[in-house]
Amino acid sequence: MVKVDKSELEEACQLARSFPDMSPPVQSYYIGCKKQGDELYLYWKDKQGRYWYETKSGMAFKQMMLETQKQRKMASSCDRMPG
């Protein structure tokens, strides 16, 4: 189990930016999570000292979109198969 530095987590809560991809930036490490309202925020810190976050619901949405894209691609390739 990773010990969370509460002061670093508080700093991350104020300074973090959301990451646009499916996974945290390269060469970053998880520093902790914090529940705010109904949302769970997960925080990372990269090699340059920048903080990043993603929400649990954001991760689920991105995963759902990825699965939808895969299904559409498979359906599209099936349409082009010789019959």
DSSP file (Angstrom, degrees, kcal/mol; ACC not computed):
  #  RESIDUE AA STRUCTURE BP1 BP2  ACC     N-H-->O    O-->H-N    N-H-->O    O-->H-N    TCO  KAPPA ALPHA  PHI   PSI    X-CA   Y-CA   Z-CA
    1    1 A M              0   0    0      0, 0.0     2,-0.4     0, 0.0     0, 0.0   0.000 360.0 360.0 360.0 135.8    0.0    0.0    0.0
    2    2 A V        -     0   0    0      1,-0.0     2,-0.5     0, 0.0    29,-0.0  -0.687 360.0-129.0 -85.8 130.8    1.3    3.5   -1.0
    3    3 A K        -     0   0    0     -2,-0.4     2,-0.5    29,-0.0    -1,-0.0  -0.682  22.9-136.9 -80.1 127.7    1.4    6.0    1.8
    4    4 A V        -     0   0    0     -2,-0.5     2,-0.9     1,-0.0    28,-0.1  -0.738   2.7-140.0 -90.2 127.6   -0.3    9.3    0.7
    5    5 A D     >  -     0   0    0     -2,-0.5     4,-2.5    26,-0.3     3,-0.2  -0.781  14.9-158.7 -83.5 106.2    1.4   12.5    1.6
    6    6 A K  H  > S+     0   0    0     -2,-0.9     4,-2.3     1,-0.2    -1,-0.2   0.838  88.0  52.2 -61.9 -35.7   -1.6   14.6    2.6
    7    7 A S  H  > S+     0   0    0      2,-0.2     4,-2.0     1,-0.2    -1,-0.2   0.897 111.7  46.9 -68.3 -37.7    0.1   18.0    2.0
    8    8 A E  H  > S+     0   0    0     -3,-0.2     4,-2.6     2,-0.2    -2,-0.2   0.897 111.3  51.8 -68.4 -38.5    1.1   16.9   -1.5
    9    9 A L  H  X S+     0   0    0     -4,-2.5     4,-2.3     2,-0.2    -2,-0.2   0.905 109.1  50.0 -64.4 -41.0   -2.4   15.6   -2.2
   10   10 A E  H  X S+     0   0    0     -4,-2.3     4,-1.2     2,-0.2    -1,-0.2   0.904 111.1  49.4 -63.3 -40.9   -3.9   19.0   -1.1
   11   11 A E  H  X S+     0   0    0     -4,-2.0     4,-2.1     1,-0.2     3,-0.4   0.920 110.6  50.5 -62.5 -43.5   -1.5   20.8   -3.4
   12   12 A A  H  X S+     0   0    0     -4,-2.6     4,-2.6     1,-0.2    -2,-0.2   0.884 103.9  58.8 -61.7 -39.3   -2.5   18.5   -6.3
   13   13 A C  H  < S+     0   0    0     -4,-2.3    -1,-0.2     1,-0.2    -2,-0.2   0.840 113.8  38.2 -59.3 -33.1   -6.1   19.1   -5.6
   14   14 A Q  H  < S+     0   0    0     -4,-1.2    -1,-0.2    -3,-0.4    -2,-0.2   0.789 127.3  31.1 -88.6 -29.5   -5.5   22.8   -6.2
   15   15 A L  H  < S+     0   0    0     -4,-2.1    36,-0.2    -5,-0.1    -2,-0.2   0.597  86.7 116.6-107.5 -13.0   -3.0   22.7   -9.1
   16   16 A A     <  -     0   0    0     -4,-2.6     2,-0.3    -5,-0.2    36,-0.3  -0.196  45.4-154.8 -67.2 148.5   -3.9   19.5  -11.1
   17   17 A R  E     -a   52   0A   0     34,-1.7    36,-2.0    37,-0.0     2,-0.2  -0.898  27.2-106.7-114.5 149.0   -5.0   19.6  -14.7
   18   18 A S  E     -a   53   0A   0     -2,-0.3    36,-0.2    34,-0.2    33,-0.0  -0.498  32.0-126.7 -73.3 144.7   -7.1   16.8  -16.2
   19   19 A F        -     0   0    0     34,-1.5    -1,-0.1    -2,-0.2    33,-0.0  -0.777   8.7-147.5 -95.2 141.1   -5.2   14.6  -18.6
   20   20 A P  S    S+     0   0    0      0, 0.0    -1,-0.1     0, 0.0     2,-0.1   0.676  70.2  72.6 -82.2 -18.1   -6.8   14.1  -22.0
   21   21 A D  S    S-     0   0    0      2,-0.3    -2,-0.1     1,-0.1    41,-0.1  -0.221  93.8 -99.4 -92.4-178.3   -5.7   10.5  -22.8
   22   22 A M  S    S+     0   0    0     40,-0.1    -1,-0.1     2,-0.1    41,-0.1   0.710 105.4  33.7 -72.6 -21.1   -6.9    7.2  -21.4
   23   23 A S  S    S-     0   0    0      1,-0.1    -2,-0.3    31,-0.0     3,-0.1  -0.895  96.6 -84.7-134.1 162.6   -3.9    7.0  -19.1
   24   24 A P        -     0   0    0      0, 0.0     3,-0.1     0, 0.0     4,-0.1  -0.121  63.6 -74.9 -60.8 162.3   -1.8    9.4  -17.0
   25   25 A P    >   -     0   0    0      0, 0.0     3,-0.7     0, 0.0    20,-0.1  -0.175  61.5 -87.7 -56.0 152.2    1.1   11.2  -18.6
   26   26 A V  T 3  S+     0   0    0      1,-0.2    21,-0.4    -3,-0.1     3,-0.1  -0.299 112.0  20.2 -60.3 145.6    4.3    9.1  -19.3
   27   27 A Q  T 3  S+     0   0    0      1,-0.2    20,-1.0    19,-0.1     2,-0.3   0.891  96.0 127.2  58.1  45.0    6.7    9.0  -16.3
   28   28 A S  E <   -B   46   0A   0     -3,-0.7     2,-0.4    18,-0.2    18,-0.3  -0.861  44.6-148.4-121.7 162.1    4.1   10.0  -13.7
   29   29 A Y  E     -B   45   0A   0     16,-2.4    16,-2.2    -2,-0.3     2,-0.2  -0.975  22.9-106.3-134.4 149.8    3.2    8.3  -10.5
   30   30 A Y  E     +B   44   0A   0     -2,-0.4    14,-0.3    14,-0.2     3,-0.1  -0.497  31.5 177.0 -72.2 132.9    0.0    8.0   -8.6
   31   31 A I  E     -     0   0A   0     12,-2.8   -26,-0.3     1,-0.4     2,-0.3   0.575  51.3 -73.9-115.1 -13.6   -0.1   10.2   -5.4
   32   32 A G  E     -B   43   0A   0     11,-1.2    11,-3.2   -28,-0.1    -1,-0.4  -0.886  38.9 -99.6 149.3-177.8   -3.6    9.5   -4.1
   33   33 A C  E     -B   42   0A   0     -2,-0.3     2,-0.3     9,-0.2     9,-0.2  -0.928  18.2-163.0-138.0 162.0   -7.3   10.2   -4.4
   34   34 A K  E     -B   41   0A   0      7,-2.3     7,-2.8    -2,-0.3     2,-0.5  -0.982  17.4-133.9-149.1 133.4   -9.9   12.4   -2.8
   35   35 A K  E     +B   40   0A   0     -2,-0.3     2,-0.4     5,-0.2     5,-0.2  -0.765  23.2 179.9 -89.1 128.6  -13.7   12.2   -2.8
   36   36 A Q  E >   -B   39   0A   0      3,-3.0     3,-2.0    -2,-0.5     2,-0.3  -0.960  62.7 -45.6-129.9 112.8  -15.4   15.5   -3.6
   37   37 A G  T 3  S-     0   0    0     -2,-0.4    -2,-0.0     1,-0.3     0, 0.0  -0.498 123.1 -23.8  64.0-128.2  -19.2   15.3   -3.5
   38   38 A D  T 3  S+     0   0    0     -2,-0.3     2,-0.3    -3,-0.1    -1,-0.3   0.359 122.8  90.0 -93.7   4.7  -20.2   12.3   -5.5
   39   39 A E  E <   -B   36   0A   0     -3,-2.0    -3,-3.0    17,-0.1     2,-0.6  -0.806  63.2-146.7-110.8 144.1  -17.0   12.1   -7.5
   40   40 A L  E     -B   35   0A   0     -2,-0.3    16,-2.1    -5,-0.2     2,-0.4  -0.941  16.0-158.4-107.1 121.9  -13.7   10.4   -6.8
   41   41 A Y  E     -BC  34  55A   0     -7,-2.8    -7,-2.3    -2,-0.6     2,-0.4  -0.865   0.8-158.8-102.5 131.4  -10.6   12.3   -8.1
   42   42 A L  E     -BC  33  54A   0     12,-3.1    12,-1.8    -2,-0.4     2,-0.3  -0.930  12.5-153.9-111.3 134.4   -7.4   10.4   -8.7
   43   43 A Y  E     +BC  32  53A   0    -11,-3.2   -12,-2.8    -2,-0.4   -11,-1.2  -0.857  14.1 179.7-118.1 143.9   -4.1   12.4   -8.7
   44   44 A W  E     -BC  30  52A   0      8,-2.6     8,-2.5    -2,-0.3     2,-0.4  -0.907  15.4-147.7-131.2 159.6   -0.7   11.8  -10.4
   45   45 A K  E     -BC  29  51A   0    -16,-2.2   -16,-2.4    -2,-0.3     6,-0.2  -1.000  17.5-146.5-128.9 132.8    2.5   13.8  -10.5
   46   46 A D  E >   -B   28   0A   0      4,-2.6     3,-2.1    -2,-0.4   -18,-0.2  -0.370  33.5 -94.1 -94.8 176.6    4.8   13.8  -13.5
   47   47 A K  T 3  S+     0   0    0    -20,-1.0   -19,-0.1   -21,-0.4   -20,-0.1   0.766 124.0  55.6 -59.7 -29.0    8.6   13.9  -13.8
   48   48 A Q  T 3  S-     0   0    0      2,-0.1    -1,-0.3     1,-0.0   -20,-0.1   0.428 121.0-105.7 -86.0   0.7    8.4   17.7  -14.3
   49   49 A G  S <  S+     0   0    0     -3,-2.1     2,-0.2     1,-0.3    -2,-0.1   0.547  73.5 140.6  88.7   7.4    6.5   18.2  -11.0
   50   50 A R        -     0   0    0      1,-0.0    -4,-2.6   -34,-0.0     2,-0.3  -0.594  45.8-132.3 -84.7 146.0    3.1   18.9  -12.7
   51   51 A Y  E     - C   0  45A   0     -2,-0.2   -34,-1.7    -6,-0.2     2,-0.3  -0.768  23.2-175.7-100.4 144.8    0.0   17.5  -11.1
   52   52 A W  E     -aC  17  44A   0     -8,-2.5    -8,-2.6    -2,-0.3     2,-0.3  -0.941   1.3-169.9-134.5 153.8   -2.7   15.7  -13.1
   53   53 A Y  E     -aC  18  43A   0    -36,-2.0   -34,-1.5    -2,-0.3     2,-0.3  -0.964  10.4-173.9-141.4 162.4   -6.1   14.2  -12.3
   54   54 A E  E     - C   0  42A   0    -12,-1.8   -12,-3.1    -2,-0.3     2,-0.3  -0.968  22.8-130.2-146.4 150.0   -8.8   12.1  -13.6
   55   55 A T  E  >  - C   0  41A   0     -2,-0.3     4,-2.4   -14,-0.2   -14,-0.2  -0.683  20.5-121.6 -97.8 156.4  -12.2   11.3  -12.2
   56   56 A K  H  > S+     0   0    0    -16,-2.1     4,-2.2    -2,-0.3     5,-0.2   0.916 116.6  48.2 -61.0 -42.2  -13.6    7.8  -11.8
   57   57 A S  H  > S+     0   0    0    -17,-0.2     4,-2.4     1,-0.2    -1,-0.2   0.874 110.0  52.6 -68.6 -34.8  -16.6    8.8  -14.0
   58   58 A G  H  > S+     0   0    0      2,-0.2     4,-2.5     1,-0.2    -1,-0.2   0.895 109.2  49.4 -64.3 -40.1  -14.3   10.4  -16.6
   59   59 A M  H  X S+     0   0    0     -4,-2.4     4,-2.2     2,-0.2    -2,-0.2   0.911 111.5  48.8 -64.7 -41.9  -12.3    7.2  -16.8
   60   60 A A  H  X S+     0   0    0     -4,-2.2     4,-2.3     2,-0.2    -2,-0.2   0.907 111.5  49.9 -64.6 -41.4  -15.5    5.1  -17.2
   61   61 A F  H  X S+     0   0    0     -4,-2.4     4,-2.5     2,-0.2    -2,-0.2   0.928 110.7  48.7 -63.2 -45.8  -16.8    7.5  -19.9
   62   62 A K  H  X S+     0   0    0     -4,-2.5     4,-2.1     1,-0.2    -1,-0.2   0.890 111.8  50.0 -61.9 -39.1  -13.4    7.3  -21.8
   63   63 A Q  H  X S+     0   0    0     -4,-2.2     4,-2.2     2,-0.2    -1,-0.2   0.907 110.2  50.0 -65.4 -41.4  -13.5    3.5  -21.6
   64   64 A M  H  X S+     0   0    0     -4,-2.3     4,-2.2     1,-0.2    -2,-0.2   0.907 110.9  49.4 -62.9 -41.9  -17.1    3.4  -22.9
   65   65 A M  H  X S+     0   0    0     -4,-2.5     4,-2.3     2,-0.2    -1,-0.2   0.888 109.6  51.9 -65.0 -39.0  -16.2    5.7  -25.8
   66   66 A L  H  X S+     0   0    0     -4,-2.1     4,-2.1     2,-0.2    -2,-0.2   0.918 110.5  47.9 -62.9 -43.9  -13.2    3.5  -26.6
   67   67 A E  H  X S+     0   0    0     -4,-2.2     4,-2.3     2,-0.2    -2,-0.2   0.893 110.7  51.8 -64.5 -39.9  -15.4    0.4  -26.7
   68   68 A T  H  X S+     0   0    0     -4,-2.2     4,-2.4     2,-0.2    -2,-0.2   0.907 108.9  50.5 -62.8 -42.6  -17.9    2.1  -28.9
   69   69 A Q  H  X S+     0   0    0     -4,-2.3     4,-2.3     2,-0.2    -2,-0.2   0.908 110.2  50.2 -62.5 -41.5  -15.2    3.1  -31.4
   70   70 A K  H  X S+     0   0    0     -4,-2.1     4,-2.4     2,-0.2    -2,-0.2   0.919 111.0  49.0 -62.0 -43.8  -14.0   -0.5  -31.5
   71   71 A Q  H  X S+     0   0    0     -4,-2.3     4,-2.5     1,-0.2    -2,-0.2   0.903 111.4  48.8 -64.3 -41.6  -17.5   -1.8  -32.1
   72   72 A R  H  X S+     0   0    0     -4,-2.4     4,-2.4     2,-0.2    -1,-0.2   0.895 110.8  50.7 -64.8 -39.4  -18.1    0.7  -34.9
   73   73 A K  H  X S+     0   0    0     -4,-2.3     4,-2.2     2,-0.2    -2,-0.2   0.911 111.7  47.4 -65.0 -41.9  -14.8   -0.2  -36.5
   74   74 A M  H  X S+     0   0    0     -4,-2.4     4,-1.9     2,-0.2    -2,-0.2   0.920 113.0  48.5 -65.2 -42.2  -15.7   -3.9  -36.4
   75   75 A A  H  X S+     0   0    0     -4,-2.5     4,-1.6     1,-0.2    -2,-0.2   0.894 111.3  50.7 -63.7 -39.4  -19.1   -3.2  -37.8
   76   76 A S  H  X S+     0   0    0     -4,-2.4     4,-0.8     1,-0.2    -1,-0.2   0.898 110.1  48.7 -65.3 -41.4  -17.6   -1.1  -40.6
   77   77 A S  H  < S+     0   0    0     -4,-2.2     3,-0.3     1,-0.2     4,-0.3   0.830 108.4  54.7 -70.7 -29.9  -15.1   -3.8  -41.5
   78   78 A C  H >< S+     0   0    0     -4,-1.9     3,-1.1     1,-0.2    -1,-0.2   0.854 101.9  58.4 -69.1 -34.1  -17.9   -6.4  -41.6
   79   79 A D  H 3< S+     0   0    0     -4,-1.6    -1,-0.2     1,-0.2    -2,-0.2   0.780 106.0  49.6 -64.5 -26.6  -19.8   -4.3  -44.1
   80   80 A R  T 3< S+     0   0    0     -4,-0.8    -1,-0.2    -3,-0.3    -2,-0.2   0.460  85.0 112.1 -93.3  -1.5  -16.9   -4.4  -46.5
   81   81 A M  S <  S-     0   0    0     -3,-1.1     2,-0.1    -4,-0.3    -3,-0.0  -0.459  79.4-101.8 -73.5 143.4  -16.4   -8.1  -46.4
   82   82 A P              0   0    0      0, 0.0    -1,-0.1     0, 0.0    -2,-0.1  -0.382 360.0 360.0 -64.2 142.4  -17.2  -10.0  -49.6
   83   83 A G              0   0    0     -2,-0.1    -2,-0.1    -3,-0.1    -3,-0.0   0.449 360.0 360.0-103.5 360.0  -20.5  -11.7  -49.3
